[in-house]
Amino acid sequence: MEARKVDIEAVAALVEALERDLEKVRAGSGDVDALRREVDALKAALDAGEPHHEGVREKLHDVRGSLESTKDTLWEDAVIGGDYISRIGRMLGM
């Protein structure tokens, strides 16, 4: 079964929002640093000449996992992780 295509424009908007919110989060937490790396990797996948949907899907899964790991820290620092997790889930058809 072939996975459905990811809405690249929606993912790009999500990445922009995540980047803005992550700027508000305190530095030094290993989980938050890992999430920043995952967001950077997702952004790089989007910046490819023609983004490969499967690669973007894989990076979205990685970001979702990192968000799950960091949601308590993110909540404390004004990023509502649950919102991003549910948005990514919808993008992935979960």
Backbone as a printed PyTorch tensor [residue, N CA C, xyz], in Angstrom:
tensor([[[ 0.8390, -1.1730,  0.0000],
         [ 0.0000,  0.0000,  0.0000],
         [ 0.8850,  1.2370,  0.0000]],

        [[ 0.6050,  2.1440, -0.9030],
         [ 1.3970,  3.3670, -1.0160],
         [ 0.8610,  4.4190, -0.0500]],

        [[ 1.7710,  5.0770,  0.6720],
         [ 1.3690,  6.1290,  1.5960],
         [ 0.8970,  7.3440,  0.8030]],

        [[-0.1010,  8.0300,  1.3410],
         [-0.5900,  9.2070,  0.6250],
         [ 0.4520, 10.3110,  0.6810]],

        [[ 0.3910, 11.2040, -0.3010],
         [ 1.3660, 12.2810, -0.3810],
         [ 1.1510, 13.2790,  0.7440]],

        [[ 2.2380, 13.8790,  1.1650],
         [ 2.2130, 14.8790,  2.2180],
         [ 1.9790, 16.2480,  1.5880]],

        [[ 1.1860, 17.0820,  2.2170],
         [ 0.9430, 18.4440,  1.7420],
         [ 2.1780, 19.2760,  2.0740]],

        [[ 3.0450, 19.4570,  1.0960],
         [ 4.3290, 20.1320,  1.2870],
         [ 4.1370, 21.5580,  1.8000]],

        [[ 3.1380, 22.2670,  1.2890],
         [ 2.9010, 23.6460,  1.7380],
         [ 2.4870, 23.6840,  3.2080]],

        [[ 1.6650, 22.7370,  3.6320],
         [ 1.2490, 22.6810,  5.0380],
         [ 2.4370, 22.3540,  5.9320]],

        [[ 3.3060, 21.4650,  5.4690],
         [ 4.5020, 21.1170,  6.2400],
         [ 5.4200, 22.3340,  6.3470]],

        [[ 5.5860, 23.0830,  5.2630],
         [ 6.4310, 24.2780,  5.2920],
         [ 5.8890, 25.2980,  6.2850]],

        [[ 4.5760, 25.4810,  6.3260],
         [ 3.9750, 26.4100,  7.2920],
         [ 4.1960, 25.9170,  8.7180]],

        [[ 4.0930, 24.6050,  8.9180],
         [ 4.3330, 24.0180, 10.2360],
         [ 5.7750, 24.2590, 10.6730]],

        [[ 6.7150, 24.0640,  9.7580],
         [ 8.1370, 24.2630, 10.0830],
         [ 8.3800, 25.7140, 10.4880]],

        [[ 7.7950, 26.6480,  9.7600],
         [ 7.9600, 28.0650, 10.1140],
         [ 7.4280, 28.3440, 11.5160]],

        [[ 6.2550, 27.8080, 11.8280],
         [ 5.6650, 28.0130, 13.1520],
         [ 6.5270, 27.3750, 14.2400]],

        [[ 7.0020, 26.1570, 13.9900],
         [ 7.8700, 25.4810, 14.9500],
         [ 9.1460, 26.2690, 15.1950]],

        [[ 9.7570, 26.7700, 14.1400],
         [10.9850, 27.5530, 14.2910],
         [10.7390, 28.7880, 15.1460]],

        [[ 9.6330, 29.4820, 14.9000],
         [ 9.3090, 30.6740, 15.6960],
         [ 9.1230, 30.3090, 17.1610]],

        [[ 8.3820, 29.2380, 17.4140],
         [ 8.1190, 28.8490, 18.7940],
         [ 9.3630, 28.3160, 19.4970]],

        [[10.2040, 27.6000, 18.7610],
         [11.4180, 27.0630, 19.3730],
         [12.3930, 28.1620, 19.7750]],

        [[12.3000, 29.3240, 19.1330],
         [13.1430, 30.4520, 19.5410],
         [12.8140, 30.8990, 20.9600]],

        [[11.5930, 30.6400, 21.4230],
         [11.1450, 31.0420, 22.7540],
         [11.5810, 30.0580, 23.8440]],

        [[11.9890, 28.8740, 23.4340],
         [12.2950, 27.8050, 24.3880],
         [13.7220, 27.9460, 24.8870]],

        [[13.8870, 27.7130, 26.1770],
         [15.2220, 27.8280, 26.7660],
         [16.1750, 26.8160, 26.1400]],

        [[17.4000, 27.2210, 26.0210],
         [18.4370, 26.3470, 25.4500],
         [18.9680, 25.4250, 26.5400]],

        [[19.6620, 24.4040, 26.1230],
         [20.3480, 23.5480, 27.0760],
         [19.6860, 22.2220, 27.3360]],

        [[18.4120, 22.0810, 26.9980],
         [17.7500, 20.8010, 27.1820],
         [18.1120, 19.9110, 26.0000]],

        [[18.6140, 18.7240, 26.2820],
         [18.9910, 17.8000, 25.2240],
         [17.8290, 17.4440, 24.3210]],

        [[16.6440, 17.2590, 24.9160],
         [15.4640, 16.9280, 24.1160],
         [15.0950, 18.0750, 23.1820]],

        [[15.1810, 19.3030, 23.6910],
         [14.8350, 20.4650, 22.8690],
         [15.8680, 20.6370, 21.7620]],

        [[17.1440, 20.4260, 22.0890],
         [18.1860, 20.5120, 21.0620],
         [17.9630, 19.4610, 19.9760]],

        [[17.5520, 18.2570, 20.3720],
         [17.2600, 17.1940, 19.4030],
         [16.0740, 17.5960, 18.5300]],

        [[15.0620, 18.2050, 19.1320],
         [13.9080, 18.6650, 18.3620],
         [14.3250, 19.7300, 17.3630]],

        [[15.1790, 20.6470, 17.7720],
         [15.6650, 21.6740, 16.8430],
         [16.3830, 21.0310, 15.6540]],

        [[17.1880, 20.0020, 15.9330],
         [17.8870, 19.3070, 14.8370],
         [16.8870, 18.6260, 13.9040]],

        [[15.8520, 18.0200, 14.4750],
         [14.8300, 17.3570, 13.6550],
         [14.0980, 18.3710, 12.7810]],

        [[13.7760, 19.5380, 13.3390],
         [13.1020, 20.5810, 12.5620],
         [14.0190, 21.0740, 11.4460]],

        [[15.3080, 21.2340, 11.7570],
         [16.2710, 21.6440, 10.7210],
         [16.3490, 20.6070,  9.6020]],

        [[16.3310, 19.3260,  9.9710],
         [16.3810, 18.2580,  8.9600],
         [15.1130, 18.2660,  8.1020]],

        [[13.9750, 18.5080,  8.7190],
         [12.7240, 18.5910,  7.9710],
         [12.7590, 19.7890,  7.0220]],

        [[13.2650, 20.9050,  7.5060],
         [13.3740, 22.0950,  6.6580],
         [14.2950, 21.8210,  5.4670]],

        [[15.4000, 21.1320,  5.7080],
         [16.3210, 20.7940,  4.6220],
         [15.6390, 19.8890,  3.5970]],

        [[14.8280, 18.9440,  4.0680],
         [14.0940, 18.0650,  3.1460],
         [13.1220, 18.8800,  2.2970]],

        [[12.5080, 19.8920,  2.9040],
         [11.5780, 20.7490,  2.1630],
         [12.2960, 21.6520,  1.1760]],

        [[13.5130, 22.0490,  1.5210],
         [14.2730, 22.9680,  0.6810],
         [14.9120, 22.2840, -0.5280]],

        [[14.8030, 20.9580, -0.5850],
         [15.3290, 20.2380, -1.7510],
         [14.5840, 20.7330, -2.9850]],

        [[15.2470, 20.7330, -4.1290],
         [14.6380, 21.2220, -5.3640],
         [13.1970, 20.7610, -5.5390]],

        [[12.9760, 19.4790, -5.4650],
         [11.6390, 18.9060, -5.4930],
         [11.5520, 17.9400, -4.3200]],

        [[10.9340, 18.3780, -3.2220],
         [10.8970, 17.5260, -2.0220],
         [10.3030, 16.1550, -2.3080]],

        [[10.9550, 15.1270, -1.8180],
         [10.4950, 13.7510, -1.9510],
         [ 9.4990, 13.4950, -0.8250]],

        [[ 8.2640, 13.1810, -1.1820],
         [ 7.2050, 13.0400, -0.1820],
         [ 7.5470, 12.0200,  0.8970]],

        [[ 8.1600, 10.9200,  0.5080],
         [ 8.4940,  9.8960,  1.5020],
         [ 9.5490, 10.4140,  2.4750]],

        [[10.5230, 11.1780,  1.9770],
         [11.5380, 11.7650,  2.8530],
         [10.9330, 12.7720,  3.8190]],

        [[10.0020, 13.5830,  3.3230],
         [ 9.3220, 14.5570,  4.1830],
         [ 8.4790, 13.8220,  5.2180]],

        [[ 7.7840, 12.7710,  4.7910],
         [ 6.9770, 11.9700,  5.7250],
         [ 7.8540, 11.4010,  6.8430]],

        [[ 9.0140, 10.8720,  6.4730],
         [ 9.9390, 10.3070,  7.4610],
         [10.3920, 11.3820,  8.4580]],

        [[10.7290, 12.5550,  7.9480],
         [11.1710, 13.6510,  8.8300],
         [10.0340, 14.1180,  9.7280]],

        [[ 8.7970, 14.1290,  9.2050],
         [ 7.6470, 14.4890, 10.0370],
         [ 7.4910, 13.5090, 11.1960]],

        [[ 7.6740, 12.2210, 10.9190],
         [ 7.6180, 11.2140, 11.9830],
         [ 8.6980, 11.4990, 13.0380]],

        [[ 9.8970, 11.8570, 12.5840],
         [10.9870, 12.1590, 13.5130],
         [10.6440, 13.3670, 14.3940]],

        [[10.0980, 14.4130, 13.7750],
         [ 9.7180, 15.6150, 14.5370],
         [ 8.6200, 15.2670, 15.5380]],

        [[ 7.6630, 14.4730, 15.1060],
         [ 6.5700, 14.0750, 16.0010],
         [ 7.1120, 13.3280, 17.2120]],

        [[ 8.0530, 12.4220, 16.9870],
         [ 8.6590, 11.6910, 18.0980],
         [ 9.4080, 12.6080, 19.0420]],

        [[10.1330, 13.5640, 18.4900],
         [10.8600, 14.5160, 19.3270],
         [ 9.8980, 15.3950, 20.1200]],

        [[ 8.7910, 15.7820, 19.4950],
         [ 7.7880, 16.5750, 20.2110],
         [ 7.2110, 15.7900, 21.3780]],

        [[ 6.9520, 14.5200, 21.1690],
         [ 6.4420, 13.6760, 22.2620],
         [ 7.4250, 13.6670, 23.4340]],

        [[ 8.7130, 13.6080, 23.1270],
         [ 9.7450, 13.5650, 24.1690],
         [ 9.9070, 14.8900, 24.9070]],

        [[ 9.5700, 15.9780, 24.2470],
         [ 9.8490, 17.2960, 24.8160],
         [ 8.6040, 18.0570, 25.2470]],

        [[ 7.4320, 17.4590, 25.1560],
         [ 6.2100, 18.2480, 25.3560],
         [ 6.1280, 18.9080, 26.7240]],

        [[ 6.6300, 18.2920, 27.7950],
         [ 6.5830, 18.9400, 29.1060],
         [ 7.4420, 20.1960, 29.1260]],

        [[ 8.6530, 20.1080, 28.5990],
         [ 9.5310, 21.2730, 28.5300],
         [ 8.9280, 22.3380, 27.6360]],

        [[ 8.3850, 21.9190, 26.5070],
         [ 7.7970, 22.8670, 25.5640],
         [ 6.6030, 23.5810, 26.1750]],

        [[ 5.7800, 22.8490, 26.8940],
         [ 4.6210, 23.4650, 27.5390],
         [ 5.0770, 24.5460, 28.5120]],

        [[ 6.0810, 24.2300, 29.2950],
         [ 6.6020, 25.1910, 30.2620],
         [ 7.1380, 26.4320, 29.5690]],

        [[ 7.6620, 26.2960, 28.3760],
         [ 8.2750, 27.4170, 27.6650],
         [ 7.3880, 27.9820, 26.5680]],

        [[ 6.0700, 27.7620, 26.6650],
         [ 5.0760, 28.4260, 25.8260],
         [ 4.8590, 27.8250, 24.4480]],

        [[ 5.3600, 26.6570, 24.1930],
         [ 5.0320, 25.9710, 22.9470],
         [ 4.0910, 24.8370, 23.3140]],

        [[ 2.9660, 24.8030, 22.6820],
         [ 1.9960, 23.7580, 22.9960],
         [ 2.2710, 22.5710, 22.0810]],

        [[ 3.0190, 21.6150, 22.6010],
         [ 3.4350, 20.4560, 21.8250],
         [ 2.2800, 19.6390, 21.2940]],

        [[ 1.2170, 19.5160, 22.0700],
         [ 0.0790, 18.7170, 21.6480],
         [-0.5350, 19.2060, 20.3530]],

        [[-0.5690, 20.5170, 20.1730],
         [-1.1090, 21.0780, 18.9390],
         [-0.2770, 20.6340, 17.7470]],

        [[ 1.0440, 20.7320, 17.8710],
         [ 1.9110, 20.3150, 16.7720],
         [ 1.8010, 18.8130, 16.5310]],

        [[ 1.7440, 18.0450, 17.5870],
         [ 1.6400, 16.5910, 17.4440],
         [ 0.3640, 16.2280, 16.6820]],

        [[-0.7530, 16.8570, 17.0340],
         [-1.9970, 16.5290, 16.3400],
         [-1.9740, 17.0200, 14.8990]],

        [[-1.3790, 18.2000, 14.6320],
         [-1.2870, 18.6880, 13.2510],
         [-0.4350, 17.7540, 12.4030]],

        [[ 0.6870, 17.2970, 12.9540],
         [ 1.5490, 16.3720, 12.2090],
         [ 0.8090, 15.0460, 11.9830]],

        [[ 0.1020, 14.5870, 13.0040],
         [-0.6650, 13.3610, 12.8590],
         [-1.6700, 13.4420, 11.7210]],

        [[-2.3560, 14.5850, 11.6200],
         [-3.3120, 14.7550, 10.5170],
         [-2.5850, 14.7560,  9.1710]],

        [[-1.4080, 15.4070,  9.1080],
         [-0.6490, 15.4250,  7.8600],
         [-0.2240, 14.0350,  7.4430]],

        [[ 0.0490, 13.1970,  8.4380],
         [ 0.5010, 11.8330,  8.1620],
         [-0.6690, 10.8530,  8.0350]],

        [[-1.8880, 11.3500,  8.2040],
         [-3.0640, 10.4850,  8.0810],
         [-3.2750,  9.6040,  9.2820]],

        [[-2.8330, 10.0700, 10.4360],
         [-2.9870,  9.2710, 11.6680],
         [-4.2560,  9.6280, 12.3870]]])
